[in-house]
Amino acid sequence: MILWYNGATMITKENKDKAIASVARNKNDVGSPEVQVAILTARIKEVTEHVKNNKHDFMAKRGLIQMVGKRKKLLKYLEETDFELYKKTVSKLGLRK
């Protein structure tokens, strides 16, 4: 079996750790909605740069659109459940909303 690897969609461990540390509730928090949003935001930034340089990489564009949609759903959930945490997360990550 052949596994295809697209290096543009992979986030480095250092960047992922920084994203997690910026919004984590505690040191073991890796799955809360705000942490998932932070990780997706870091990945979206990397893939956006890749897509800017490789305009014909349609699979990367599709993956980027999927990640943006997933982040949007997570933010909507966070907004509905805990509005103060939502505002804090959006401001920390520098997202428009």
N, C-alpha and C positions, 0 to 999 in steps of 0.2 A: 504494500500500500504506500502511495506517495502522499506526503503531507505538504501542502503548499504553505509557504510562510511569506507574509507581506510585512516587512520590517517597519513600515510606516504606521501600522496599527498597534504596535507593541509600545508600551510605556516602560521606561527604565525603572528599576527598583527605587532609585534615589528620588525620582520625580513622584512616584507613587507614594513613597513614605512621606515626602513633603506635603503632598495633597491630603493624606490621611491626618497628619499631625496638625494641619491648619484648622480642621473642624471636628476632630474626634472628641467624643464625650469623655473618654478615658483612654489609657494607654493600650488597652486590648480591643478597642472599638474598631472594627473593620467592616461592619455590615449595616450600620445605621443609614438611613436615607441621605443624611447630609454628607456622610463619607462617600457613599456611592456617587452622589452628585459631584463631589470634588474630584474623584478619580475619573469620572466621565469627562469633566471639564478639562482635565490635563490631557486626556487622550484626544479630545476634540481639537485642542490647540495644536497638537502634534500632527494630526491627520490633515488639518486645515492647511498647514504649511506644505505638507506633501502634495496635496491636491493643487495648490497654487503653482507648484513647480512641475507637476505632471498632469496637465489638463486632460489627457486622454485616459487616465486611470479611472474608469467608470466604476469599478468594483470598490475602490477607495471612496469615491463620491457616495455610492450607495451605503457603505458602512458608516460614513460620516452622517448621512441623513438619519440612519437608524439610531446612532448614538445620540443625536440631538433630540429625537423623538423620545427615547428612553429617559433622557435627562429631564425633558419637559414633563413627562408623566410623574417622575419622582418629585420634581418641584411642586407639581400640583398636589400630590399627596401630602407633602410636607406643609404646604400652605393651608390645606384643609384641616390637618391634625394639630399643628402647633405653629401659629402665625408668627410669633416672636422668634422662634428658632429659624423659620423660613427667612424672615427679614435679615437676621444675623448671618445666615449662610450665604444669601445672595450678596450681601455687602462684602463679606470676606472674600468671596470668589470673584467679585467685580462683574457680576452678571447684570444685564439690563432687565428690569421688570417693573 
